[in-house]
Amino acid sequence: VIFTPDGMALTNNHVIEGAAKIIVTMDDGRQLEAEFLGADAIADLAVLKLPGTFETFLPLAEDVQLRVGEWVIAIGNALALPGGPTVTVGVVSALGRTIGGSSGSPLYNLIQTDTVINPGNSGGPLISLDGRLVGINTAVLRGGGSGGRPAIEGIGFAINMETAVLVSDQLVKDGRVKWAWMGVFLADLIPEMAAGLGLPIREGVVIQDVLPRGPSDLSGIQSGDIILTMDGNKVATVTDLTRLLRTVFAAGQDIDVELFREGETETVSLTLGERPSR
């Protein structure tokens, strides 16, 4: 997706990962060699710079308000079929989805759509009927219905614009994204588990393990602690916590973490670190 008149372009990290040279083919057949500005495997996004100026582009806007059931259009180079791009139409099926990413790190807060997405659509635009860019097509779930498993149809995913704007801004500025990091392994507190243990709480995020000398270890957070809030923001699930780390908090920021530990609630001060690239 070309998103500025001076040729800034957004695509998926998995599309260009490992490339020695990146060539972008335009609608009129011109082939332009792109300059690589930066990529982030965690968000599966990359920013390129194309030579020249462009009258047609899709600006990135963070305040996109999507609704489930809204019609959307996906454009891409599906299966590299000759004759130009492929356009498919569908609806927004759900918001806030989480799936496993190609880097091994989950992709959070995705748009689910039944718009047909195939290999070659990755990195292309998902647009609204009024022509606004609302997502970056990135993945599809497939299954053949063998071995008693149901067939999967119409389950595609796109990165939302909140993530796209945050990541592209940092890639253009610094060539990398500085994600806030706690240095812990996490799991959701399951209500049935909480009831079985006699806990007076029913939701939160369980600290399964703490990396030695990581930010949480230095703050005194321990395995078995249950996170309830972070800087006043309720944390009911790992998805809630991850969204705060990726969109609200920054590396180096000091936050207050409310914990449930050994039958009591206490608050610790945590200085967030920067997540390692791998």
N, C-alpha and C positions, 0 to 999 in steps of 0.2 A: 504494500500500500504506500504510494507516494503521498506524504502528508504535509509538505511545504512546497512553495513555488521554486525554491532553490534545490529541490531534488532529494530531500531527506525521505528515506523509505523504511518501512517497518515490515519485518517478516518473522517467521519462527526461527529460533535458534537451531532446531533440528533440521531445518532446510539447508542452512549454510555451514553447519558445524564441520570442521575439518577441511574446508575448501581452501585450495591454494589460490584460486582466482574465482571471482563471482561475476558472471555475465547476466545482465538483465535484458530480456527481449521485449521491446515495446510493441504496441498495437500495430504500428506501421511497418514492423519488421526490423527496425533499427536494433542493433545490439550494442549496449552500453556497458563498459566495465565499471563496476561499482567499487567504491572505496568502503572498506569495512571500518565502522566506527566503534562497535562494541556489541557484546552479546551477553545474555544472562540465561544460564541453563535452568535456574530455579523457576523463572517465569516463562521460559521457553520463548524468548523474544530476542531479536537482533535489529540493529539500526545500520542502514547503509546510506551512502551519499552518492547520488548519481550526478554526472556532469551535465551542465546546462540549466535552463530554466523551464518551468512547466506551468502552463495555463490551467491545466486540469489536475486537481489534487483533492484529497479528502482530509480536511483538518482534523486533528485529534481534539476531542472535547471530553472533559472528565465528567461533566454533569449530565450524562445520558440517563434518562429515566425510562427503563424498559419495563414492560408489563407482560406477564405470562399470557399467551394467546395472541400477542402482537405479531403481525406479518413481517418477515425479514427475508432478505435476498443474499445468497452467497455467490461470490464470483471467484473463479479459480481456473487453473490449467489442469482440470481433471484428466488423469491418465495420459497427459501430454498429447491429447487428440489433436490432429492437424485441423486448422481452420479457425483458430482463435479461442478465446476463453469460453468456459462453460458457466452458465447462469442457472441456479436452482432457487426455488422459492419454498418457504415453509413458515412455521411459527416458532416463537419462543416457547419451549416446552417447560422450562423451569429455570430458576436462577439460583446462584450460590452453590453449584455442584462442586464436588471434589473428586478427582480421579488421579491415578498414578501417572506421573510424567515420564518422558523418555530419559531424563537424567537420573531417575530413581527417586527424585523428590516429588511429592504430590503437587498437582496443580490445583489451586484453591479458587473458590469464588467464580467458577466458570458459568457461562451461559450455555444451557442445553437447548438444542434446537432439532426439529425433525427435518430441517432443510437438508437435502442430500449432500453429504460431504464425502469426497473420495480422495485417494492419493493424488496430489497435485493441487488440491485446494488449500493445503497448509500455508499459512502466512497471508492468505488472501482476505479480502474484506467481507464482513457481514454488515449489511446496510439496511436501514429502515426504508419504508416506502416513500419517505420524503427525501431520501438521498443522504441521510446522515450515517456516518461510520459509527456502528454500535459495538463491533467486536472484531477480533482477529481469529479466523478459523484455525483450529489447531489439532483436533483429534476426533476420532470416531470409534465407537465400540462396534465390534462385529462378532457374530457367532453363527455357526451353521446348523444348530438344532440337532446335532448328532449325540449319541450316547445319553439320550434322555434329557438333554439340555434344550431349553427353548431357543428358537431362533431370535436373533437381535435385529431389529430394524428401526431406523429413524432416530438413532441416538448419536448426535454429533455435538461437539463442544467448541466454544469460542472463548477467547480471553476477553474479559470485559474492559471497558475503556478506563476505568479507575486504575487498573493495573497497567494498561498500555501507556497511559500518560506518565504515571510515576516512573516506570522503568525506562521509557524512551528519554525522558528529561535527564535522568542520571547517565544513561549511556552516551547521549550527545555531549554532556558536560564533562564526564570523567572517564568514559569508556567502560565503566563497570557499575554495578549496583551495590550499594552498601546496606545490606539487610541487617536489621537488628537481630540479635542472637542471644539466647539464654544459656546454651550449653547444657541442655537436659534432654532426656527421652521422656515422652509424654503418652498418656492414655486418657480416654474419657472415663469419668466416674459413672459406672452403670448403676441406675437406681436399685436394681435387684441386689447388686453387690453391696451397695451402701446399707440396704436394709438388713442383709445377712450379717454384716459386721456391726450392726447396731449404731450406725453413724446417724447423727441428727441432721445431716445434709443429704441431698439427693442428686446434686449436680455440681460439677467442678472438673478440674483437670488434675489427674494424679501424676506426680513426679515418680517415674519408674526408676530412673538412674540419673546421676549427676556427674558430668565430666570433671575429673580432677583439674583444679586451677582454672576452670571456666568461670564465667560471670556469676552463675548461680551458686557454685561452690564457694566463691569468694564472699558472697553475700550471706552465707549461712543456710541457704535452702538445702533440704535433705531429701533423700529418697523416702517415699511414703507421704510426703507433704501433699496437700490438696490445695491447688490454687483456686480462690474464689473470685477475686477481683484484681485488676492491674490498673493502678492509677485511677481508681473509681469506676472502671469499666467492668461490668459483670462478665465473667468467663465461665460459660456453662460447658463448652466443648473445646477440643483441640482446634477445631476450625475457628471458633471465636478467638482463641489465643493467637493463632497464626495470622488471622486477619489484622489484629492489633499490631503484631510485630512487622507486618508488611506494609500497612497503610497508615498507621497512627504514630507508632514509636520509631525512633531513629537510633542507630548505633552511637554509643556514648551517652545516651540520655539516662538520667536517674529517675526511676519510677518507684512507687510504693506497691508492694505485692502483699495482698491479704491472703493468709494461709490458714488452713485447718490442720492442726498438728496435735496428736495425742489428746484429743478431746477438747482442745481449746483453739480459739482464733487469735492469731497474732499477725502483725504487719512487719515486714522487713524491707529495707531499702536495697534496690538492685540497680547496679550500673550495667546497662546492656552493652554487650560487645558487638563486634562485626562478624557476621556469619562467614566462615571459611568458604571459599569458592567451591570446594569439593568435600 
